[in-house]
């Protein structure tokens, strides 16, 4: 049985690429003012006492360890 010839399929022309759009120049970021952070007085005092109590606790733990291992 003879086979029918296959149809010829032609590809369409690809569409033309869109025209190139110029890239706008990036705008520089706004200048930021540098301002030194100053903690309120209450926070500074709390930080001092927290540091002092932490040092005393560590010292007490070290003294207890040394006293029990000797």
mmCIF file of the N, C-alpha and C atoms, coordinates in Angstrom:
data_MODEL
# 
_entry.id   MODEL 
# 
loop_
_atom_site.group_PDB 
_atom_site.id 
_atom_site.type_symbol 
_atom_site.label_atom_id 
_atom_site.label_alt_id 
_atom_site.label_comp_id 
_atom_site.label_asym_id 
_atom_site.label_entity_id 
_atom_site.label_seq_id 
_atom_site.pdbx_PDB_ins_code 
_atom_site.Cartn_x 
_atom_site.Cartn_y 
_atom_site.Cartn_z 
_atom_site.occupancy 
_atom_site.B_iso_or_equiv 
_atom_site.pdbx_formal_charge 
_atom_site.auth_seq_id 
_atom_site.auth_comp_id 
_atom_site.auth_asym_id 
_atom_site.auth_atom_id 
_atom_site.pdbx_PDB_model_num 
ATOM 1   N N  . UNK A 1 1  ? 0.847  -1.161 0.000  1.00 0.00 ? 1  UNK A N  1 
ATOM 2   C CA . UNK A 1 1  ? 0.000  0.000  0.000  1.00 0.00 ? 1  UNK A CA 1 
ATOM 3   C C  . UNK A 1 1  ? 0.905  1.240  0.000  1.00 0.00 ? 1  UNK A C  1 
ATOM 4   N N  . UNK A 1 2  ? 0.760  2.096  -0.992 1.00 0.00 ? 2  UNK A N  1 
ATOM 5   C CA . UNK A 1 2  ? 1.634  3.273  -1.053 1.00 0.00 ? 2  UNK A CA 1 
ATOM 6   C C  . UNK A 1 2  ? 1.248  4.297  0.024  1.00 0.00 ? 2  UNK A C  1 
ATOM 7   N N  . UNK A 1 3  ? 2.266  4.918  0.600  1.00 0.00 ? 3  UNK A N  1 
ATOM 8   C CA . UNK A 1 3  ? 2.012  5.923  1.642  1.00 0.00 ? 3  UNK A CA 1 
ATOM 9   C C  . UNK A 1 3  ? 1.901  7.295  1.009  1.00 0.00 ? 3  UNK A C  1 
ATOM 10  N N  . UNK A 1 4  ? 1.085  8.116  1.599  1.00 0.00 ? 4  UNK A N  1 
ATOM 11  C CA . UNK A 1 4  ? 0.900  9.469  1.083  1.00 0.00 ? 4  UNK A CA 1 
ATOM 12  C C  . UNK A 1 4  ? 2.106  10.315 1.493  1.00 0.00 ? 4  UNK A C  1 
ATOM 13  N N  . UNK A 1 5  ? 2.542  11.212 0.624  1.00 0.00 ? 5  UNK A N  1 
ATOM 14  C CA . UNK A 1 5  ? 3.679  12.055 1.022  1.00 0.00 ? 5  UNK A CA 1 
ATOM 15  C C  . UNK A 1 5  ? 3.292  12.965 2.195  1.00 0.00 ? 5  UNK A C  1 
ATOM 16  N N  . UNK A 1 6  ? 4.267  13.154 3.060  1.00 0.00 ? 6  UNK A N  1 
ATOM 17  C CA . UNK A 1 6  ? 4.026  14.004 4.234  1.00 0.00 ? 6  UNK A CA 1 
ATOM 18  C C  . UNK A 1 6  ? 3.918  15.460 3.806  1.00 0.00 ? 6  UNK A C  1 
ATOM 19  N N  . UNK A 1 7  ? 3.023  16.216 4.450  1.00 0.00 ? 7  UNK A N  1 
ATOM 20  C CA . UNK A 1 7  ? 2.915  17.634 4.077  1.00 0.00 ? 7  UNK A CA 1 
ATOM 21  C C  . UNK A 1 7  ? 4.159  18.405 4.519  1.00 0.00 ? 7  UNK A C  1 
ATOM 22  N N  . UNK A 1 8  ? 4.526  19.375 3.750  1.00 0.00 ? 8  UNK A N  1 
ATOM 23  C CA . UNK A 1 8  ? 5.681  20.215 4.053  1.00 0.00 ? 8  UNK A CA 1 
ATOM 24  C C  . UNK A 1 8  ? 5.209  21.366 4.930  1.00 0.00 ? 8  UNK A C  1 
ATOM 25  N N  . UNK A 1 9  ? 5.815  21.484 6.100  1.00 0.00 ? 9  UNK A N  1 
ATOM 26  C CA . UNK A 1 9  ? 5.444  22.553 7.028  1.00 0.00 ? 9  UNK A CA 1 
ATOM 27  C C  . UNK A 1 9  ? 6.577  23.568 7.035  1.00 0.00 ? 9  UNK A C  1 
ATOM 28  N N  . UNK A 1 10 ? 6.232  24.777 6.669  1.00 0.00 ? 10 UNK A N  1 
ATOM 29  C CA . UNK A 1 10 ? 7.254  25.831 6.676  1.00 0.00 ? 10 UNK A CA 1 
ATOM 30  C C  . UNK A 1 10 ? 7.081  26.675 7.945  1.00 0.00 ? 10 UNK A C  1 
ATOM 31  N N  . UNK A 1 11 ? 8.212  27.025 8.547  1.00 0.00 ? 11 UNK A N  1 
ATOM 32  C CA . UNK A 1 11 ? 8.165  27.843 9.757  1.00 0.00 ? 11 UNK A CA 1 
ATOM 33  C C  . UNK A 1 11 ? 7.975  29.295 9.357  1.00 0.00 ? 11 UNK A C  1 
ATOM 34  N N  . UNK A 1 12 ? 7.205  29.981 10.176 1.00 0.00 ? 12 UNK A N  1 
ATOM 35  C CA . UNK A 1 12 ? 6.965  31.396 9.917  1.00 0.00 ? 12 UNK A CA 1 
ATOM 36  C C  . UNK A 1 12 ? 8.212  32.188 10.321 1.00 0.00 ? 12 UNK A C  1 
ATOM 37  N N  . UNK A 1 13 ? 8.369  33.328 9.708  1.00 0.00 ? 13 UNK A N  1 
ATOM 38  C CA . UNK A 1 13 ? 9.486  34.208 10.067 1.00 0.00 ? 13 UNK A CA 1 
ATOM 39  C C  . UNK A 1 13 ? 9.314  34.673 11.510 1.00 0.00 ? 13 UNK A C  1 
ATOM 40  N N  . UNK A 1 14 ? 10.375 34.661 12.308 1.00 0.00 ? 14 UNK A N  1 
ATOM 41  C CA . UNK A 1 14 ? 10.222 35.158 13.684 1.00 0.00 ? 14 UNK A CA 1 
ATOM 42  C C  . UNK A 1 14 ? 9.930  36.655 13.664 1.00 0.00 ? 14 UNK A C  1 
ATOM 43  N N  . UNK A 1 15 ? 9.160  37.137 14.640 1.00 0.00 ? 15 UNK A N  1 
ATOM 44  C CA . UNK A 1 15 ? 8.864  38.577 14.656 1.00 0.00 ? 15 UNK A CA 1 
ATOM 45  C C  . UNK A 1 15 ? 10.132 39.379 14.952 1.00 0.00 ? 15 UNK A C  1 
ATOM 46  N N  . UNK A 1 16 ? 10.146 40.585 14.434 1.00 0.00 ? 16 UNK A N  1 
ATOM 47  C CA . UNK A 1 16 ? 11.305 41.453 14.648 1.00 0.00 ? 16 UNK A CA 1 
ATOM 48  C C  . UNK A 1 16 ? 11.400 41.814 16.126 1.00 0.00 ? 16 UNK A C  1 
ATOM 49  N N  . UNK A 1 17 ? 12.612 41.884 16.687 1.00 0.00 ? 17 UNK A N  1 
ATOM 50  C CA . UNK A 1 17 ? 12.739 42.240 18.103 1.00 0.00 ? 17 UNK A CA 1 
ATOM 51  C C  . UNK A 1 17 ? 12.294 43.685 18.332 1.00 0.00 ? 17 UNK A C  1 
ATOM 52  N N  . UNK A 1 18 ? 11.782 43.958 19.511 1.00 0.00 ? 18 UNK A N  1 
ATOM 53  C CA . UNK A 1 18 ? 11.361 45.341 19.774 1.00 0.00 ? 18 UNK A CA 1 
ATOM 54  C C  . UNK A 1 18 ? 12.570 46.270 19.799 1.00 0.00 ? 18 UNK A C  1 
ATOM 55  N N  . UNK A 1 19 ? 12.365 47.535 19.515 1.00 0.00 ? 19 UNK A N  1 
ATOM 56  C CA . UNK A 1 19 ? 13.506 48.469 19.523 1.00 0.00 ? 19 UNK A CA 1 
ATOM 57  C C  . UNK A 1 19 ? 14.073 48.604 20.938 1.00 0.00 ? 19 UNK A C  1 
ATOM 58  N N  . UNK A 1 20 ? 15.375 48.781 20.995 1.00 0.00 ? 20 UNK A N  1 
ATOM 59  C CA . UNK A 1 20 ? 16.043 48.892 22.290 1.00 0.00 ? 20 UNK A CA 1 
ATOM 60  C C  . UNK A 1 20 ? 15.624 50.179 22.996 1.00 0.00 ? 20 UNK A C  1 
ATOM 61  N N  . UNK A 1 21 ? 15.299 50.038 24.269 1.00 0.00 ? 21 UNK A N  1 
ATOM 62  C CA . UNK A 1 21 ? 14.899 51.192 25.064 1.00 0.00 ? 21 UNK A CA 1 
ATOM 63  C C  . UNK A 1 21 ? 16.116 51.652 25.855 1.00 0.00 ? 21 UNK A C  1 
ATOM 64  N N  . UNK A 1 22 ? 16.477 52.922 25.797 1.00 0.00 ? 22 UNK A N  1 
ATOM 65  C CA . UNK A 1 22 ? 17.653 53.374 26.563 1.00 0.00 ? 22 UNK A CA 1 
ATOM 66  C C  . UNK A 1 22 ? 17.393 53.230 28.064 1.00 0.00 ? 22 UNK A C  1 
ATOM 67  N N  . UNK A 1 23 ? 18.414 52.754 28.771 1.00 0.00 ? 23 UNK A N  1 
ATOM 68  C CA . UNK A 1 23 ? 18.299 52.563 30.221 1.00 0.00 ? 23 UNK A CA 1 
ATOM 69  C C  . UNK A 1 23 ? 18.549 53.905 30.901 1.00 0.00 ? 23 UNK A C  1 
ATOM 70  N N  . UNK A 1 24 ? 17.615 54.349 31.765 1.00 0.00 ? 24 UNK A N  1 
ATOM 71  C CA . UNK A 1 24 ? 17.861 55.634 32.436 1.00 0.00 ? 24 UNK A CA 1 
ATOM 72  C C  . UNK A 1 24 ? 19.004 55.509 33.438 1.00 0.00 ? 24 UNK A C  1 
ATOM 73  N N  . UNK A 1 25 ? 19.717 56.600 33.604 1.00 0.00 ? 25 UNK A N  1 
ATOM 74  C CA . UNK A 1 25 ? 20.843 56.609 34.544 1.00 0.00 ? 25 UNK A CA 1 
ATOM 75  C C  . UNK A 1 25 ? 20.311 56.469 35.969 1.00 0.00 ? 25 UNK A C  1 
ATOM 76  N N  . UNK A 1 26 ? 20.952 55.616 36.789 1.00 0.00 ? 26 UNK A N  1 
ATOM 77  C CA . UNK A 1 26 ? 20.456 55.449 38.163 1.00 0.00 ? 26 UNK A CA 1 
ATOM 78  C C  . UNK A 1 26 ? 20.653 56.728 38.967 1.00 0.00 ? 26 UNK A C  1 
ATOM 79  N N  . UNK A 1 27 ? 19.673 57.023 39.787 1.00 0.00 ? 27 UNK A N  1 
ATOM 80  C CA . UNK A 1 27 ? 19.767 58.227 40.615 1.00 0.00 ? 27 UNK A CA 1 
ATOM 81  C C  . UNK A 1 27 ? 20.573 57.898 41.866 1.00 0.00 ? 27 UNK A C  1 
ATOM 82  N N  . UNK A 1 28 ? 21.433 58.780 42.293 1.00 0.00 ? 28 UNK A N  1 
ATOM 83  C CA . UNK A 1 28 ? 22.237 58.491 43.488 1.00 0.00 ? 28 UNK A CA 1 
ATOM 84  C C  . UNK A 1 28 ? 21.341 58.461 44.730 1.00 0.00 ? 28 UNK A C  1 
ATOM 85  N N  . UNK A 1 29 ? 21.686 57.621 45.706 1.00 0.00 ? 29 UNK A N  1 
ATOM 86  C CA . UNK A 1 29 ? 20.862 57.574 46.911 1.00 0.00 ? 29 UNK A CA 1 
ATOM 87  C C  . UNK A 1 29 ? 20.963 58.893 47.676 1.00 0.00 ? 29 UNK A C  1 
ATOM 88  N N  . UNK A 1 30 ? 19.918 59.255 48.396 1.00 0.00 ? 30 UNK A N  1 
ATOM 89  C CA . UNK A 1 30 ? 19.984 60.526 49.140 1.00 0.00 ? 30 UNK A CA 1 
ATOM 90  C C  . UNK A 1 30 ? 21.041 60.444 50.241 1.00 0.00 ? 30 UNK A C  1 
ATOM 91  N N  . UNK A 1 31 ? 21.669 61.558 50.479 1.00 0.00 ? 31 UNK A N  1 
ATOM 92  C CA . UNK A 1 31 ? 22.715 61.603 51.508 1.00 0.00 ? 31 UNK A CA 1 
ATOM 93  C C  . UNK A 1 31 ? 22.079 61.438 52.886 1.00 0.00 ? 31 UNK A C  1 
ATOM 94  N N  . UNK A 1 32 ? 22.635 60.509 53.674 1.00 0.00 ? 32 UNK A N  1 
ATOM 95  C CA . UNK A 1 32 ? 22.096 60.278 55.016 1.00 0.00 ? 32 UNK A CA 1 
ATOM 96  C C  . UNK A 1 32 ? 22.928 61.039 56.032 1.00 0.00 ? 32 UNK A C  1 
ATOM 97  N N  . UNK A 1 33 ? 22.231 61.620 56.972 1.00 0.00 ? 33 UNK A N  1 
ATOM 98  C CA . UNK A 1 33 ? 22.939 62.335 58.044 1.00 0.00 ? 33 UNK A CA 1 
ATOM 99  C C  . UNK A 1 33 ? 23.358 61.331 59.101 1.00 0.00 ? 33 UNK A C  1 
ATOM 100 N N  . UNK A 1 34 ? 24.603 61.409 59.490 1.00 0.00 ? 34 UNK A N  1 
ATOM 101 C CA . UNK A 1 34 ? 25.105 60.516 60.537 1.00 0.00 ? 34 UNK A CA 1 
ATOM 102 C C  . UNK A 1 34 ? 24.811 61.156 61.889 1.00 0.00 ? 34 UNK A C  1 
ATOM 103 N N  . UNK A 1 35 ? 24.119 60.412 62.732 1.00 0.00 ? 35 UNK A N  1 
ATOM 104 C CA . UNK A 1 35 ? 23.800 60.916 64.053 1.00 0.00 ? 35 UNK A CA 1 
ATOM 105 C C  . UNK A 1 35 ? 24.180 59.854 65.060 1.00 0.00 ? 35 UNK A C  1 
ATOM 106 N N  . UNK A 1 36 ? 25.019 60.209 66.000 1.00 0.00 ? 36 UNK A N  1 
ATOM 107 C CA . UNK A 1 36 ? 25.473 59.245 66.995 1.00 0.00 ? 36 UNK A CA 1 
ATOM 108 C C  . UNK A 1 36 ? 24.337 58.932 67.943 1.00 0.00 ? 36 UNK A C  1 
ATOM 109 N N  . UNK A 1 37 ? 24.137 57.624 68.178 1.00 0.00 ? 37 UNK A N  1 
ATOM 110 C CA . UNK A 1 37 ? 23.062 57.216 69.077 1.00 0.00 ? 37 UNK A CA 1 
ATOM 111 C C  . UNK A 1 37 ? 23.495 57.434 70.514 1.00 0.00 ? 37 UNK A C  1 
ATOM 112 N N  . UNK A 1 38 ? 22.654 58.128 71.269 1.00 0.00 ? 38 UNK A N  1 
ATOM 113 C CA . UNK A 1 38 ? 22.912 58.301 72.705 1.00 0.00 ? 38 UNK A CA 1 
ATOM 114 C C  . UNK A 1 38 ? 21.767 57.677 73.457 1.00 0.00 ? 38 UNK A C  1 
ATOM 115 N N  . UNK A 1 39 ? 22.117 56.695 74.273 1.00 0.00 ? 39 UNK A N  1 
ATOM 116 C CA . UNK A 1 39 ? 21.094 56.016 75.053 1.00 0.00 ? 39 UNK A CA 1 
ATOM 117 C C  . UNK A 1 39 ? 20.608 56.947 76.158 1.00 0.00 ? 39 UNK A C  1 
ATOM 118 N N  . UNK A 1 40 ? 19.354 56.863 76.511 1.00 0.00 ? 40 UNK A N  1 
ATOM 119 C CA . UNK A 1 40 ? 18.864 57.675 77.625 1.00 0.00 ? 40 UNK A CA 1 
ATOM 120 C C  . UNK A 1 40 ? 19.590 57.330 78.922 1.00 0.00 ? 40 UNK A C  1 
ATOM 121 N N  . UNK A 1 41 ? 19.562 58.271 79.854 1.00 0.00 ? 41 UNK A N  1 
ATOM 122 C CA . UNK A 1 41 ? 20.311 58.104 81.104 1.00 0.00 ? 41 UNK A CA 1 
ATOM 123 C C  . UNK A 1 41 ? 19.866 56.868 81.867 1.00 0.00 ? 41 UNK A C  1 
ATOM 124 N N  . UNK A 1 42 ? 18.570 56.602 81.876 1.00 0.00 ? 42 UNK A N  1 
ATOM 125 C CA . UNK A 1 42 ? 18.067 55.436 82.617 1.00 0.00 ? 42 UNK A CA 1 
ATOM 126 C C  . UNK A 1 42 ? 18.635 54.139 82.034 1.00 0.00 ? 42 UNK A C  1 
ATOM 127 N N  . UNK A 1 43 ? 18.729 54.067 80.719 1.00 0.00 ? 43 UNK A N  1 
ATOM 128 C CA . UNK A 1 43 ? 19.284 52.855 80.110 1.00 0.00 ? 43 UNK A CA 1 
ATOM 129 C C  . UNK A 1 43 ? 20.765 52.715 80.413 1.00 0.00 ? 43 UNK A C  1 
ATOM 130 N N  . UNK A 1 44 ? 21.494 53.844 80.429 1.00 0.00 ? 44 UNK A N  1 
ATOM 131 C CA . UNK A 1 44 ? 22.918 53.764 80.735 1.00 0.00 ? 44 UNK A CA 1 
ATOM 132 C C  . UNK A 1 44 ? 23.135 53.301 82.166 1.00 0.00 ? 44 UNK A C  1 
ATOM 133 N N  . UNK A 1 45 ? 22.334 53.802 83.089 1.00 0.00 ? 45 UNK A N  1 
ATOM 134 C CA . UNK A 1 45 ? 22.478 53.383 84.483 1.00 0.00 ? 45 UNK A CA 1 
ATOM 135 C C  . UNK A 1 45 ? 22.100 51.909 84.630 1.00 0.00 ? 45 UNK A C  1 
ATOM 136 N N  . UNK A 1 46 ? 21.043 51.474 83.949 1.00 0.00 ? 46 UNK A N  1 
ATOM 137 C CA . UNK A 1 46 ? 20.656 50.067 84.021 1.00 0.00 ? 46 UNK A CA 1 
ATOM 138 C C  . UNK A 1 46 ? 21.762 49.180 83.466 1.00 0.00 ? 46 UNK A C  1 
ATOM 139 N N  . UNK A 1 47 ? 22.385 49.612 82.389 1.00 0.00 ? 47 UNK A N  1 
ATOM 140 C CA . UNK A 1 47 ? 23.461 48.816 81.805 1.00 0.00 ? 47 UNK A CA 1 
ATOM 141 C C  . UNK A 1 47 ? 24.631 48.708 82.778 1.00 0.00 ? 47 UNK A C  1 
ATOM 142 N N  . UNK A 1 48 ? 24.930 49.791 83.491 1.00 0.00 ? 48 UNK A N  1 
ATOM 143 C CA . UNK A 1 48 ? 26.025 49.747 84.463 1.00 0.00 ? 48 UNK A CA 1 
ATOM 144 C C  . UNK A 1 48 ? 25.722 48.740 85.564 1.00 0.00 ? 48 UNK A C  1 
ATOM 145 N N  . UNK A 1 49 ? 24.524 48.810 86.130 1.00 0.00 ? 49 UNK A N  1 
ATOM 146 C CA . UNK A 1 49 ? 24.193 47.904 87.234 1.00 0.00 ? 49 UNK A CA 1 
ATOM 147 C C  . UNK A 1 49 ? 24.068 46.465 86.757 1.00 0.00 ? 49 UNK A C  1 
ATOM 148 N N  . UNK A 1 50 ? 23.603 46.267 85.546 1.00 0.00 ? 50 UNK A N  1 
ATOM 149 C CA . UNK A 1 50 ? 23.530 44.904 85.027 1.00 0.00 ? 50 UNK A CA 1 
ATOM 150 C C  . UNK A 1 50 ? 24.937 44.338 84.866 1.00 0.00 ? 50 UNK A C  1 
ATOM 151 N N  . UNK A 1 51 ? 25.855 45.144 84.384 1.00 0.00 ? 51 UNK A N  1 
ATOM 152 C CA . UNK A 1 51 ? 27.247 44.693 84.255 1.00 0.00 ? 51 UNK A CA 1 
ATOM 153 C C  . UNK A 1 51 ? 27.865 44.417 85.607 1.00 0.00 ? 51 UNK A C  1 
ATOM 154 N N  . UNK A 1 52 ? 27.583 45.292 86.583 1.00 0.00 ? 52 UNK A N  1 
ATOM 155 C CA . UNK A 1 52 ? 28.141 45.085 87.917 1.00 0.00 ? 52 UNK A CA 1 
ATOM 156 C C  . UNK A 1 52 ? 27.597 43.798 88.544 1.00 0.00 ? 52 UNK A C  1 
ATOM 157 N N  . UNK A 1 53 ? 26.301 43.573 88.447 1.00 0.00 ? 53 UNK A N  1 
ATOM 158 C CA . UNK A 1 53 ? 25.714 42.361 89.019 1.00 0.00 ? 53 UNK A CA 1 
ATOM 159 C C  . UNK A 1 53 ? 26.210 41.106 88.299 1.00 0.00 ? 53 UNK A C  1 
ATOM 160 N N  . UNK A 1 54 ? 26.393 41.184 86.983 1.00 0.00 ? 54 UNK A N  1 
ATOM 161 C CA . UNK A 1 54 ? 26.917 40.035 86.244 1.00 0.00 ? 54 UNK A CA 1 
ATOM 162 C C  . UNK A 1 54 ? 28.330 39.702 86.713 1.00 0.00 ? 54 UNK A C  1 
ATOM 163 N N  . UNK A 1 55 ? 29.163 40.721 86.881 1.00 0.00 ? 55 UNK A N  1 
ATOM 164 C CA . UNK A 1 55 ? 30.535 40.488 87.346 1.00 0.00 ? 55 UNK A CA 1 
ATOM 165 C C  . UNK A 1 55 ? 30.525 39.879 88.747 1.00 0.00 ? 55 UNK A C  1 
ATOM 166 N N  . UNK A 1 56 ? 29.640 40.357 89.621 1.00 0.00 ? 56 UNK A N  1 
ATOM 167 C CA . UNK A 1 56 ? 29.572 39.804 90.979 1.00 0.00 ? 56 UNK A CA 1 
ATOM 168 C C  . UNK A 1 56 ? 29.107 38.350 90.955 1.00 0.00 ? 56 UNK A C  1 
ATOM 169 N N  . UNK A 1 57 ? 28.154 38.019 90.096 1.00 0.00 ? 57 UNK A N  1 
ATOM 170 C CA . UNK A 1 57 ? 27.670 36.639 90.001 1.00 0.00 ? 57 UNK A CA 1 
ATOM 171 C C  . UNK A 1 57 ? 28.775 35.715 89.496 1.00 0.00 ? 57 UNK A C  1 
ATOM 172 N N  . UNK A 1 58 ? 29.492 36.162 88.455 1.00 0.00 ? 58 UNK A N  1 
ATOM 173 C CA . UNK A 1 58 ? 30.573 35.332 87.929 1.00 0.00 ? 58 UNK A CA 1 
ATOM 174 C C  . UNK A 1 58 ? 31.646 35.158 88.991 1.00 0.00 ? 58 UNK A C  1 
ATOM 175 N N  . UNK A 1 59 ? 31.974 36.244 89.690 1.00 0.00 ? 59 UNK A N  1 
ATOM 176 C CA . UNK A 1 59 ? 32.969 36.143 90.768 1.00 0.00 ? 59 UNK A CA 1 
ATOM 177 C C  . UNK A 1 59 ? 32.518 35.183 91.856 1.00 0.00 ? 59 UNK A C  1 
ATOM 178 N N  . UNK A 1 60 ? 31.250 35.249 92.244 1.00 0.00 ? 60 UNK A N  1 
ATOM 179 C CA . UNK A 1 60 ? 30.746 34.358 93.269 1.00 0.00 ? 60 UNK A CA 1 
ATOM 180 C C  . UNK A 1 60 ? 30.776 32.888 92.814 1.00 0.00 ? 60 UNK A C  1 
ATOM 181 N N  . UNK A 1 61 ? 30.423 32.648 91.565 1.00 0.00 ? 61 UNK A N  1 
ATOM 182 C CA . UNK A 1 61 ? 30.492 31.281 91.044 1.00 0.00 ? 61 UNK A CA 1 
ATOM 183 C C  . UNK A 1 61 ? 31.928 30.760 91.041 1.00 0.00 ? 61 UNK A C  1 
ATOM 184 N N  . UNK A 1 62 ? 32.862 31.590 90.620 1.00 0.00 ? 62 UNK A N  1 
ATOM 185 C CA . UNK A 1 62 ? 34.265 31.170 90.616 1.00 0.00 ? 62 UNK A CA 1 
ATOM 186 C C  . UNK A 1 62 ? 34.752 30.881 92.038 1.00 0.00 ? 62 UNK A C  1 
ATOM 187 N N  . UNK A 1 63 ? 34.363 31.733 92.975 1.00 0.00 ? 63 UNK A N  1 
ATOM 188 C CA . UNK A 1 63 ? 34.769 31.501 94.377 1.00 0.00 ? 63 UNK A CA 1 
ATOM 189 C C  . UNK A 1 63 ? 34.178 30.188 94.896 1.00 0.00 ? 63 UNK A C  1 
ATOM 190 N N  . UNK A 1 64 ? 32.919 29.892 94.554 1.00 0.00 ? 64 UNK A N  1 
ATOM 191 C CA . UNK A 1 64 ? 32.305 28.642 94.995 1.00 0.00 ? 64 UNK A CA 1 
ATOM 192 C C  . UNK A 1 64 ? 32.993 27.445 94.365 1.00 0.00 ? 64 UNK A C  1 
ATOM 193 N N  . UNK A 1 65 ? 33.363 27.546 93.094 1.00 0.00 ? 65 UNK A N  1 
ATOM 194 C CA . UNK A 1 65 ? 34.052 26.433 92.443 1.00 0.00 ? 65 UNK A CA 1 
ATOM 195 C C  . UNK A 1 65 ? 35.427 26.199 93.068 1.00 0.00 ? 65 UNK A C  1 
ATOM 196 N N  . UNK A 1 66 ? 36.154 27.275 93.297 1.00 0.00 ? 66 UNK A N  1 
ATOM 197 C CA . UNK A 1 66 ? 37.490 27.158 93.877 1.00 0.00 ? 66 UNK A CA 1 
ATOM 198 C C  . UNK A 1 66 ? 37.393 26.622 95.297 1.00 0.00 ? 66 UNK A C  1 
ATOM 199 N N  . UNK A 1 67 ? 36.414 27.071 96.062 1.00 0.00 ? 67 UNK A N  1 
ATOM 200 C CA . UNK A 1 67 ? 36.281 26.636 97.464 1.00 0.00 ? 67 UNK A CA 1 
ATOM 201 C C  . UNK A 1 67 ? 35.913 25.163 97.557 1.00 0.00 ? 67 UNK A C  1 
ATOM 202 N N  . UNK A 1 68 ? 35.139 24.662 96.614 1.00 0.00 ? 68 UNK A N  1 
ATOM 203 C CA . UNK A 1 68 ? 34.696 23.260 96.704 1.00 0.00 ? 68 UNK A CA 1 
ATOM 204 C C  . UNK A 1 68 ? 35.690 22.299 96.077 1.00 0.00 ? 68 UNK A C  1 
ATOM 205 N N  . UNK A 1 69 ? 36.614 22.757 95.257 1.00 0.00 ? 69 UNK A N  1 
ATOM 206 C CA . UNK A 1 69 ? 37.574 21.846 94.635 1.00 0.00 ? 69 UNK A CA 1 
ATOM 207 C C  . UNK A 1 69 ? 38.871 21.780 95.418 1.00 0.00 ? 69 UNK A C  1 
ATOM 208 N N  . UNK A 1 70 ? 39.118 22.674 96.345 1.00 0.00 ? 70 UNK A N  1 
ATOM 209 C CA . UNK A 1 70 ? 40.383 22.678 97.078 1.00 0.00 ? 70 UNK A CA 1 
ATOM 210 C C  . UNK A 1 70 ? 40.385 21.638 98.176 1.00 0.00 ? 70 UNK A C  1 
# 
